[in-house]
């Protein structure tokens, strides 16, 4: 059975994701679709709209056969670390292909870029350091450094978010010496960060979330941008829990942690550098909302995304040593499967490259502790009786089985 792997967040699953999924099946001619999906917190340092279990269910309902969780220590990192963790999971799961969406859409350009960058890596890294000293953010320094290399035609634009991820996926495949063949699908209509609907059927997850959080939600409507199964699961989640998760729900916890924090303690938190801890504490004292806090604390050097990740690591008390100890995943946490996926696992069980976790209570390795902690914190904004239920669910919930 040939398997194609996808690296996803599905926050939430929408028509653009369905296009990617169907294209991956068509390009690879695979029998099985395996998704590695971020857990309850995402790469941009924000909480997922709904829990990983609901998002895994969205994936299964849409045609994914197996969903594995991307651990917190990879899911909430910059592109290179995110890619290393995700690719290592798909490789261990036996994927023959990795299919990703990109602004470029031509896999040959990614190969050309990888070769070009490997030959000029030393100059590229020196240029990044030079630009960072001027006070720009790391992503901006990367983009400027790439421009200065005077790259020829036939390379991908490494200022685009999905191109950057795709480039790092190929790097990770090379680093792992994996036999996975990379494939790419050109993104349709909506850009990754679009806040407004770009077409009648395709919209970014950002614009969909904005509509869900809007006071005029009923007037805007998102039905045309998401499958009916996603719509049903979003409706069910809100009916059960009374919430779609966003940073504003967690700001009181973050503010409390910052107001009682010692700057020396904050410096131990991952990504807290260059005295930003003092600015964070001062800003928490004068901000009534997360948006107000972020707008006041943001600087030219610190992007919104990096600041969100810093805030998330403060919220989860994640130390530098925890986030730099692993370069590859050490387990396969199964969140859900179809009948087809179950058959694949039964055939592959003896050949998987990492331990398979189907129920957390049976796994004792300490590598899983950041995921447990993240799930507990994610649940802290729920009503009390549901909060306790959610704490227990993390240990007792078996993988979703879609027959």
Secondary structure, 3 states (H helix, E strand, C coil): CCEEEEEECCCCCCHHHHHHHHHHHHHHCCCEEEEEEECCECCCCCECCCCHHHHHHHHHHHCCCEEEEECHHHHCCCHHHHHHHHHHHHHHCCCCEEEEEECCCCHHHHHHHHHHHHHCHHHHHHHHHHHHCCCCCHHHHHHHHHHHCCCCCCCCCCCCHHHHHHHHHHHHHHHHCCCCEEEEEECCCCCCCCCCCCCCCCCCHHHHHHHHHCCCHHHHCCHHHCCHHHHHHHHHHHHHHCCCCCHHHHHHHHHHHHHCCCHHHHCCECCCCCCHHHHHHHHHCCCCCHHHHHHHHCCCCCCHHHHHHHHHHHHCCCEHHHHCCCCCCCEEEEEEEEHHHHHHHHHHHHHCCCEEECCHHHCCCHHHHHHHHHHHHHHCCCCHHHHHHHHHHHHHCCCEEEC
